[in-house]
Amino acid sequence: MQKVGPSRTSEGPIFEKSIYDKWLNVNEAANYLGRSPRAVYNLVHRKQVIAHKLGGRLAFRAKELDRAFVKKVW
């Protein structure tokens, strides 16, 4: 029996998802932001970052974390 894996299609090679497309848990989000997990919970509580509930746990998108900390210049 042959092992079946990802292959190239007419759309091009299959690329691994970037961190922007992945869901991050609290520890990964804390590492991404350079803060502690407790600080991330505090940011969520103060509604300074967008958090989603997946399976009863908080989940984050890196692009949403970036948006929360990008300074708006007008």
N, CA, C and O atoms as CSV, one atom per row, in Angstrom:
chain,resi,resn,atom,element,x,y,z
A,1,MET,N,N,0.836,-1.176,0.000
A,1,MET,CA,C,0.000,0.000,0.000
A,1,MET,C,C,0.881,1.240,0.000
A,1,MET,O,O,1.848,1.330,0.757
A,2,GLN,N,N,0.539,2.185,-0.851
A,2,GLN,CA,C,1.330,3.401,-0.994
A,2,GLN,C,C,0.855,4.485,-0.045
A,2,GLN,O,O,-0.342,4.637,0.195
A,3,LYS,N,N,1.806,5.234,0.491
A,3,LYS,CA,C,1.471,6.333,1.387
A,3,LYS,C,C,1.004,7.521,0.549
A,3,LYS,O,O,1.656,7.906,-0.421
A,4,VAL,N,N,-0.120,8.086,0.932
A,4,VAL,CA,C,-0.669,9.217,0.202
A,4,VAL,C,C,-0.408,10.478,1.012
A,4,VAL,O,O,-0.681,10.518,2.212
A,5,GLY,N,N,0.113,11.490,0.368
A,5,GLY,CA,C,0.411,12.747,1.051
A,5,GLY,C,C,0.024,13.924,0.188
A,5,GLY,O,O,-0.574,13.752,-0.874
A,6,PRO,N,N,0.363,15.131,0.641
A,6,PRO,CA,C,0.028,16.307,-0.139
A,6,PRO,C,C,0.735,16.296,-1.486
A,6,PRO,O,O,1.849,15.788,-1.614
A,7,SER,N,N,0.088,16.848,-2.460
A,7,SER,CA,C,0.688,16.908,-3.787
A,7,SER,C,C,0.480,18.286,-4.375
A,7,SER,O,O,-0.296,19.085,-3.853
A,8,ARG,N,N,1.163,18.554,-5.443
A,8,ARG,CA,C,0.992,19.826,-6.135
A,8,ARG,C,C,-0.267,19.756,-6.984
A,8,ARG,O,O,-0.626,18.710,-7.524
A,9,THR,N,N,-0.914,20.884,-7.082
A,9,THR,CA,C,-2.100,20.965,-7.917
A,9,THR,C,C,-1.879,22.042,-8.957
A,9,THR,O,O,-0.806,22.643,-9.022
A,10,SER,N,N,-2.874,22.282,-9.758
A,10,SER,CA,C,-2.754,23.332,-10.760
A,10,SER,C,C,-2.671,24.710,-10.099
A,10,SER,O,O,-2.248,25.678,-10.731
A,11,GLU,N,N,-3.073,24.799,-8.830
A,11,GLU,CA,C,-3.010,26.058,-8.103
A,11,GLU,C,C,-1.602,26.337,-7.584
A,11,GLU,O,O,-1.333,27.444,-7.118
A,12,GLY,N,N,-0.724,25.387,-7.652
A,12,GLY,CA,C,0.639,25.578,-7.177
A,12,GLY,C,C,0.930,24.688,-5.990
A,12,GLY,O,O,0.096,23.868,-5.606
A,13,PRO,N,N,2.122,24.844,-5.397
A,13,PRO,CA,C,2.500,23.993,-4.268
A,13,PRO,C,C,1.662,24.298,-3.035
A,13,PRO,O,O,1.127,25.396,-2.881
A,14,ILE,N,N,1.564,23.318,-2.178
A,14,ILE,CA,C,0.845,23.499,-0.917
A,14,ILE,C,C,1.815,24.134,0.069
A,14,ILE,O,O,2.913,23.626,0.297
A,15,PHE,N,N,1.393,25.246,0.648
A,15,PHE,CA,C,2.230,25.942,1.612
A,15,PHE,C,C,1.685,25.709,3.011
A,15,PHE,O,O,0.475,25.608,3.217
A,16,GLU,N,N,2.597,25.626,3.962
A,16,GLU,CA,C,2.191,25.497,5.352
A,16,GLU,C,C,1.544,26.814,5.780
A,16,GLU,O,O,1.973,27.885,5.352
A,17,LYS,N,N,0.525,26.735,6.615
A,17,LYS,CA,C,-0.150,27.940,7.075
A,17,LYS,C,C,0.822,28.815,7.849
A,17,LYS,O,O,1.627,28.327,8.642
A,18,SER,N,N,0.734,30.115,7.604
A,18,SER,CA,C,1.567,31.043,8.359
A,18,SER,C,C,0.966,31.220,9.747
A,18,SER,O,O,-0.155,30.782,10.004
A,19,ILE,N,N,1.703,31.855,10.627
A,19,ILE,CA,C,1.209,32.061,11.987
A,19,ILE,C,C,-0.042,32.931,11.973
A,19,ILE,O,O,-0.875,32.825,12.873
A,20,TYR,N,N,-0.186,33.796,10.956
A,20,TYR,CA,C,-1.369,34.648,10.861
A,20,TYR,C,C,-2.636,33.844,10.646
A,20,TYR,O,O,-3.716,34.311,11.005
A,21,ASP,N,N,-2.545,32.661,10.078
A,21,ASP,CA,C,-3.712,31.849,9.782
A,21,ASP,C,C,-4.014,30.817,10.868
A,21,ASP,O,O,-5.033,30.130,10.797
A,22,LYS,N,N,-3.156,30.701,11.856
A,22,LYS,CA,C,-3.344,29.688,12.890
A,22,LYS,C,C,-4.029,30.276,14.111
A,22,LYS,O,O,-3.943,31.476,14.374
A,23,TRP,N,N,-4.709,29.414,14.851
A,23,TRP,CA,C,-5.271,29.798,16.136
A,23,TRP,C,C,-4.183,29.644,17.190
A,23,TRP,O,O,-3.473,28.638,17.210
A,24,LEU,N,N,-4.051,30.625,18.057
A,24,LEU,CA,C,-3.073,30.584,19.141
A,24,LEU,C,C,-3.804,30.407,20.464
A,24,LEU,O,O,-4.847,31.024,20.687
A,25,ASN,N,N,-3.263,29.568,21.344
A,25,ASN,CA,C,-3.843,29.457,22.684
A,25,ASN,C,C,-3.258,30.581,23.551
A,25,ASN,O,O,-2.471,31.395,23.067
A,26,VAL,N,N,-3.636,30.621,24.807
A,26,VAL,CA,C,-3.206,31.704,25.693
A,26,VAL,C,C,-1.684,31.739,25.825
A,26,VAL,O,O,-1.084,32.812,25.758
A,27,ASN,N,N,-1.059,30.587,26.010
A,27,ASN,CA,C,0.401,30.561,26.161
A,27,ASN,C,C,1.105,31.010,24.886
A,27,ASN,O,O,2.089,31.746,24.952
A,28,GLU,N,N,0.618,30.579,23.735
A,28,GLU,CA,C,1.214,30.997,22.459
A,28,GLU,C,C,1.009,32.490,22.227
A,28,GLU,O,O,1.910,33.174,21.741
A,29,ALA,N,N,-0.176,32.997,22.574
A,29,ALA,CA,C,-0.445,34.431,22.429
A,29,ALA,C,C,0.463,35.239,23.355
A,29,ALA,O,O,0.973,36.290,22.967
A,30,ALA,N,N,0.662,34.748,24.573
A,30,ALA,CA,C,1.551,35.429,25.517
A,30,ALA,C,C,2.976,35.469,24.982
A,30,ALA,O,O,3.643,36.500,25.063
A,31,ASN,N,N,3.437,34.361,24.442
A,31,ASN,CA,C,4.771,34.304,23.862
A,31,ASN,C,C,4.876,35.251,22.662
A,31,ASN,O,O,5.874,35.956,22.513
A,32,TYR,N,N,3.860,35.267,21.818
A,32,TYR,CA,C,3.831,36.130,20.633
A,32,TYR,C,C,3.904,37.605,21.026
A,32,TYR,O,O,4.572,38.401,20.365
A,33,LEU,N,N,3.207,37.962,22.115
A,33,LEU,CA,C,3.176,39.352,22.566
A,33,LEU,C,C,4.319,39.709,23.502
A,33,LEU,O,O,4.539,40.881,23.807
A,34,GLY,N,N,5.050,38.688,23.960
A,34,GLY,CA,C,6.141,38.943,24.897
A,34,GLY,C,C,5.627,39.290,26.285
A,34,GLY,O,O,6.242,40.071,27.011
A,35,ARG,N,N,4.488,38.701,26.646
A,35,ARG,CA,C,3.877,38.952,27.944
A,35,ARG,C,C,3.597,37.631,28.634
A,35,ARG,O,O,3.819,36.564,28.062
A,36,SER,N,N,3.112,37.703,29.858
A,36,SER,CA,C,2.755,36.488,30.590
A,36,SER,C,C,1.325,36.081,30.235
A,36,SER,O,O,0.541,36.913,29.779
A,37,PRO,N,N,0.978,34.804,30.441
A,37,PRO,CA,C,-0.403,34.384,30.206
A,37,PRO,C,C,-1.403,35.187,31.056
A,37,PRO,O,O,-2.495,35.505,30.586
A,38,ARG,N,N,-1.037,35.510,32.290
A,38,ARG,CA,C,-1.914,36.306,33.155
A,38,ARG,C,C,-2.169,37.679,32.522
A,38,ARG,O,O,-3.290,38.184,32.572
A,39,ALA,N,N,-1.133,38.283,31.929
A,39,ALA,CA,C,-1.299,39.588,31.268
A,39,ALA,C,C,-2.254,39.474,30.076
A,39,ALA,O,O,-3.022,40.398,29.809
A,40,VAL,N,N,-2.211,38.355,29.365
A,40,VAL,CA,C,-3.120,38.150,28.235
A,40,VAL,C,C,-4.556,38.050,28.740
A,40,VAL,O,O,-5.456,38.653,28.156
A,41,TYR,N,N,-4.783,37.298,29.816
A,41,TYR,CA,C,-6.122,37.224,30.401
A,41,TYR,C,C,-6.615,38.620,30.801
A,41,TYR,O,O,-7.785,38.948,30.603
A,42,ASN,N,N,-5.720,39.437,31.364
A,42,ASN,CA,C,-6.096,40.799,31.749
A,42,ASN,C,C,-6.462,41.641,30.530
A,42,ASN,O,O,-7.411,42.424,30.581
A,43,LEU,N,N,-5.722,41.488,29.444
A,43,LEU,CA,C,-6.026,42.223,28.208
A,43,LEU,C,C,-7.403,41.825,27.671
A,43,LEU,O,O,-8.153,42.669,27.182
A,44,VAL,N,N,-7.726,40.545,27.764
A,44,VAL,CA,C,-9.038,40.064,27.321
A,44,VAL,C,C,-10.126,40.649,28.220
A,44,VAL,O,O,-11.150,41.125,27.731
A,45,HIS,N,N,-9.905,40.613,29.521
A,45,HIS,CA,C,-10.881,41.124,30.476
A,45,HIS,C,C,-11.160,42.612,30.233
A,45,HIS,O,O,-12.303,43.054,30.342
A,46,ARG,N,N,-10.119,43.381,29.904
A,46,ARG,CA,C,-10.268,44.817,29.638
A,46,ARG,C,C,-10.686,45.105,28.196
A,46,ARG,O,O,-10.790,46.261,27.786
A,47,LYS,N,N,-10.924,44.028,27.432
A,47,LYS,CA,C,-11.356,44.121,26.030
A,47,LYS,C,C,-10.370,44.894,25.159
A,47,LYS,O,O,-10.764,45.650,24.272
A,48,GLN,N,N,-9.076,44.688,25.431
A,48,GLN,CA,C,-8.033,45.320,24.637
A,48,GLN,C,C,-7.553,44.415,23.505
A,48,GLN,O,O,-6.893,44.879,22.575
A,49,VAL,N,N,-7.881,43.130,23.580
A,49,VAL,CA,C,-7.593,42.192,22.491
A,49,VAL,C,C,-8.844,41.356,22.230
A,49,VAL,O,O,-9.667,41.145,23.121
A,50,ILE,N,N,-8.965,40.891,21.004
A,50,ILE,CA,C,-10.088,40.049,20.624
A,50,ILE,C,C,-9.736,38.600,20.934
A,50,ILE,O,O,-8.699,38.093,20.507
A,51,ALA,N,N,-10.607,37.948,21.676
A,51,ALA,CA,C,-10.428,36.535,21.992
A,51,ALA,C,C,-11.668,35.779,21.538
A,51,ALA,O,O,-12.779,36.306,21.582
A,52,HIS,N,N,-11.468,34.552,21.107
A,52,HIS,CA,C,-12.560,33.684,20.674
A,52,HIS,C,C,-12.584,32.475,21.592
A,52,HIS,O,O,-11.558,32.100,22.159
A,53,LYS,N,N,-13.747,31.869,21.739
A,53,LYS,CA,C,-13.862,30.637,22.527
A,53,LYS,C,C,-13.930,29.466,21.560
A,53,LYS,O,O,-14.847,29.383,20.742
A,54,LEU,N,N,-12.975,28.574,21.652
A,54,LEU,CA,C,-12.964,27.350,20.849
A,54,LEU,C,C,-12.894,26.175,21.806
A,54,LEU,O,O,-11.889,25.987,22.491
A,55,GLY,N,N,-13.940,25.398,21.855
A,55,GLY,CA,C,-13.959,24.248,22.761
A,55,GLY,C,C,-13.837,24.640,24.214
A,55,GLY,O,O,-13.255,23.901,25.009
A,56,GLY,N,N,-14.378,25.796,24.576
A,56,GLY,CA,C,-14.328,26.238,25.962
A,56,GLY,C,C,-13.024,26.908,26.361
A,56,GLY,O,O,-12.842,27.267,27.525
A,57,ARG,N,N,-12.122,27.078,25.414
A,57,ARG,CA,C,-10.831,27.715,25.708
A,57,ARG,C,C,-10.676,28.976,24.865
A,57,ARG,O,O,-11.269,29.098,23.794
A,58,LEU,N,N,-9.875,29.904,25.362
A,58,LEU,CA,C,-9.631,31.121,24.605
A,58,LEU,C,C,-8.676,30.840,23.460
A,58,LEU,O,O,-7.716,30.082,23.597
A,59,ALA,N,N,-8.959,31.464,22.332
A,59,ALA,CA,C,-8.100,31.329,21.154
A,59,ALA,C,C,-7.945,32.704,20.513
A,59,ALA,O,O,-8.841,33.545,20.591
A,60,PHE,N,N,-6.806,32.916,19.887
A,60,PHE,CA,C,-6.466,34.214,19.312
A,60,PHE,C,C,-5.916,34.027,17.900
A,60,PHE,O,O,-5.399,32.963,17.562
A,61,ARG,N,N,-6.033,35.067,17.087
A,61,ARG,CA,C,-5.384,35.124,15.778
A,61,ARG,C,C,-4.281,36.169,15.881
A,61,ARG,O,O,-4.486,37.247,16.440
A,62,ALA,N,N,-3.119,35.847,15.343
A,62,ALA,CA,C,-1.981,36.762,15.436
A,62,ALA,C,C,-2.306,38.101,14.780
A,62,ALA,O,O,-1.917,39.149,15.295
A,63,LYS,N,N,-3.016,38.079,13.647
A,63,LYS,CA,C,-3.320,39.343,12.970
A,63,LYS,C,C,-4.229,40.217,13.823
A,63,LYS,O,O,-4.128,41.442,13.764
A,64,GLU,N,N,-5.115,39.614,14.617
A,64,GLU,CA,C,-5.971,40.392,15.510
A,64,GLU,C,C,-5.169,40.939,16.691
A,64,GLU,O,O,-5.439,42.043,17.164
A,65,LEU,N,N,-4.189,40.176,17.169
A,65,LEU,CA,C,-3.319,40.668,18.239
A,65,LEU,C,C,-2.490,41.838,17.735
A,65,LEU,O,O,-2.303,42.822,18.450
A,66,ASP,N,N,-1.992,41.736,16.509
A,66,ASP,CA,C,-1.218,42.834,15.928
A,66,ASP,C,C,-2.060,44.096,15.807
A,66,ASP,O,O,-1.603,45.190,16.139
A,67,ARG,N,N,-3.289,43.940,15.332
A,67,ARG,CA,C,-4.177,45.096,15.169
A,67,ARG,C,C,-4.431,45.803,16.494
A,67,ARG,O,O,-4.565,47.027,16.527
A,68,ALA,N,N,-4.497,45.058,17.567
A,68,ALA,CA,C,-4.770,45.635,18.878
A,68,ALA,C,C,-3.616,46.510,19.369
A,68,ALA,O,O,-3.819,47.405,20.190
A,69,PHE,N,N,-2.413,46.254,18.870
A,69,PHE,CA,C,-1.242,46.975,19.368
A,69,PHE,C,C,-0.588,47.887,18.331
A,69,PHE,O,O,0.456,48.483,18.595
A,70,VAL,N,N,-1.195,47.994,17.165
A,70,VAL,CA,C,-0.642,48.890,16.151
A,70,VAL,C,C,-1.153,50.295,16.437
A,70,VAL,O,O,-2.353,50.518,16.594
A,71,LYS,N,N,-0.219,51.234,16.502
A,71,LYS,CA,C,-0.592,52.612,16.766
A,71,LYS,C,C,-1.172,53.228,15.499
A,71,LYS,O,O,-0.567,53.154,14.430
A,72,LYS,N,N,-2.329,53.826,15.625
A,72,LYS,CA,C,-2.968,54.460,14.469
A,72,LYS,C,C,-2.321,55.819,14.225
A,72,LYS,O,O,-2.243,56.659,15.122
A,73,VAL,N,N,-1.864,56.013,13.004
A,73,VAL,CA,C,-1.257,57.291,12.631
A,73,VAL,C,C,-2.148,57.896,11.549
A,73,VAL,O,O,-2.377,57.277,10.511
A,74,TRP,N,N,-2.640,59.086,11.790
A,74,TRP,CA,C,-3.569,59.724,10.844
A,74,TRP,C,C,-2.893,60.786,10.087
A,74,TRP,O,O,-3.513,61.435,9.244
